[in-house]
Amino acid sequence: EAARAWAVKTLGEWTSNAAAAGIAARWVLRTGVPYEEIVGAAARERADLIVIGTHGRGGLDRALLGSVADRVIRLAPCPVVTVRDTE
């Protein structure tokens, strides 16, 4: 429940910041299998683009853990841009 509360608060702030900058934005919080929810939302919303963060795992970690970003890239109904945190 604490994670959900944090997500609602944070997504609300990000949406407000976007609106203040003149960008139309809204947020949706869903639970389920991450890549399925992302791809499904993109299809329902007829998204033009998905931007998704990635941990940048490689090798054995990637093979064992899989990658939400990889699955989204393969299954998305639109182009996908991945962003890797450099910190």
N, C-alpha and C positions, 0 to 999 in steps of 0.2 A: 504493500500500500504506500510506503514511503517513496518508492521509486516512481509509482504512478503520480503521486502528488508533485514530485520534482519535475516530471515530464510535463504535466499540465502547466505548471508555473513557467517553466523554461520556454515551452513552445508558445505560450501566450505572450511572453516578453519578446521573443523573436518575431512573432507575427505583428505585434505592435510597432516594433522598430522598422519592419518592412513597410508597414502602412505609413509611418511618419516620413519615410523616404519616397513615398509615392508609388510603392510596389504593391500590387494586389496580392495578398497572401492569406491563406487559411491553413489550419492544422487539423490533422486527424490522428487520433491515437488508437492503435489496434493491437491486439495480441494474437499470437499464432506463430507459425513457422515464418521467420523473418523474410526470406526471399520470396515466398509465396504471397505474403501480404504486400510487399513492395511491388512486385510484378502485377498483382491483381489490382492494386490501387492505380497504378500507371495505366492499365487497360481501361478501368472504369472511368478514370478522369480524362482519358485520351491525352495523356501527357506528351509533350513535345520532347522532353529531355528528363533524364533522371541523373541527379548528382549524388554520389554515394561515397562515403569515407571508406578507407581500407587501412588495415593494420600493416599491410605490406609484408605479410608472412611469405615465406618461400620454403622450398624443399619439403622436408618431412613434416614440419608443422602444418603446412598447407595441405599435404596429402592426407594427413590424419584428421585434421580439424575441419577441412573443407573451407569454403569461403563464400559468405553471403554475397559479396560483391561479384565473385566469379559466376555464381548462379544467376544473379540479376542480369549481368552482361549477356549471358547465353540465352535467357528467356524473355527479356524485356521486349515490349512492343515498340520501343523507341530507342534512340541513341542513349548511351550511358557514359557519363564522365566520372572517373574515379579520382578521388583526392586523398593523398597520403599525408598524414601528419608528420612534419619534419622534426618535431621535438623529441 
